[in-house]
Amino acid sequence: MNRMRLITIISAILAVLLIVDGAYMVATKYNGGETQALKLPDGWIVIISAGILVVVSIIAFVLSTRPQPSAAAPTSTETTTPAVQSEGEPEVQA
């Protein structure tokens, strides 16, 4: 499985769990203490964190669907210059 696709799945699952936890905290008016500088309830901080994780999940999904470039283009050891025929020599075809 593609590594970016694995990151997408894991971050999407964590985002859903954080959204559910944040919604529960907002619904029950849980407030463990105002320790952050924004003075928001803890449930909203968890929901904002889940939103950031959703953005990361979307970016990882977009990056996982892009076609991957090949490692290196094959190089030819033969030259592709046309054969030069000098005057008087018969043309040889291979």
Secondary structure, 3 states (H helix, E strand, C coil): CCHHHHHHHHHHHHHHHHHHHHHHHHHCCCCCCCCCCCCCCHHHHHHHHHHHHHHHHHHHHHHHHCCCCCCCCCCCCCCCCCCCCCCCCCCCCC
